[in-house]
Amino acid sequence: TEEMEAFFADLLELEGACLDLLMPERGEPVAAAFGFRDDRAYYLYNPAYEPAAADASPGVLLVDLLVRRCLAEGLVRLDLLKGDEAYKFRLGARARPLFVVEGRV
């Protein structure tokens, strides 16, 4: 939707924001990964793939390429962030505790 486009365009302006696309030689992207990185890690915020290309697993291929890039750049973590989606565990994720931090001003 236009609202989601605007949301991600705004996010892309934030420091460390990354948009990676998996592109065939010709045509439109078949997978995308929106994330953030700092000097130690890449945080995969929102991956997506073209459903018509699902048989080729473009999302998994893109994450594999991201892992390889993180290793090549010396990052120590590729964080799939919160959520218990099955693809995360198929990719090797391990659950870890999450905490809510609240402060009073």
C-alpha positions in Angstrom: 0.0 0.0 0.0 1.0 3.6 -0.3 1.1 3.9 3.5 3.6 0.9 3.8 5.7 2.4 1.0 5.9 5.7 2.9 6.7 3.8 6.2 9.6 2.0 4.7 10.8 5.0 2.8 10.9 6.8 6.2 12.7 3.9 7.8 15.3 3.9 5.0 16.3 7.4 6.1 17.4 6.1 9.6 21.1 5.5 10.3 22.1 1.9 9.5 19.1 1.1 7.4 19.7 -1.3 4.5 17.6 -2.5 1.6 18.9 -5.5 -0.2 17.3 -6.9 -3.4 17.7 -10.2 -5.2 17.4 -9.4 -8.8 17.4 -11.8 -11.8 19.4 -10.7 -14.8 16.3 -9.2 -16.3 13.1 -8.2 -14.6 11.8 -7.2 -11.2 13.3 -8.2 -7.8 12.3 -11.7 -6.6 13.2 -11.1 -2.9 13.9 -8.1 -0.7 15.4 -7.7 2.8 15.0 -4.6 4.9 17.3 -4.4 7.8 19.6 -2.4 9.9 23.3 -2.8 10.6 25.8 -1.5 13.1 29.5 -2.3 13.4 28.8 -5.7 15.0 25.5 -7.0 13.5 22.9 -7.1 10.8 19.3 -7.0 12.0 16.8 -8.5 9.5 13.7 -6.4 10.1 11.4 -7.4 7.2 12.2 -9.9 4.4 9.8 -10.6 1.5 9.8 -12.6 -1.7 7.8 -12.8 -4.9 5.2 -15.6 -4.4 5.4 -16.5 -8.1 9.1 -17.4 -7.6 8.5 -19.4 -4.4 9.7 -22.7 -5.9 13.2 -21.2 -6.3 13.3 -20.1 -2.6 14.5 -16.6 -3.4 14.0 -15.5 0.2 16.2 -18.2 1.6 18.8 -17.5 -1.1 18.8 -13.8 -0.2 19.3 -14.6 3.5 22.1 -17.0 2.6 23.8 -14.1 0.7 23.3 -11.8 3.7 24.9 -14.4 6.0 27.9 -14.6 3.6 28.2 -10.8 3.4 28.1 -10.5 7.2 30.9 -13.1 7.6 33.0 -11.4 4.9 32.5 -8.0 6.6 33.4 -9.4 10.1 30.0 -8.9 11.6 29.4 -11.3 14.6 25.6 -11.7 14.3 22.8 -11.8 11.9 19.8 -11.3 14.1 16.4 -12.4 12.8 14.7 -10.4 15.5 11.7 -11.4 17.5 9.0 -13.8 16.3 8.7 -17.5 16.1 8.1 -17.9 12.3 9.2 -21.3 11.1 11.6 -20.0 8.5 13.7 -18.5 11.2 14.3 -21.8 12.8 14.8 -23.6 9.5 17.6 -21.0 8.9 19.2 -21.9 12.3 17.8 -19.3 14.6 17.7 -20.1 18.3 15.1 -18.6 20.7 16.4 -16.3 23.3 14.6 -14.4 26.0 13.2 -10.9 25.3 12.7 -8.3 27.9 10.6 -5.1 28.1 12.5 -2.2 29.5 10.4 0.6 30.9 11.7 3.9 32.2 10.1 6.7 34.1 11.0 10.3 33.4 
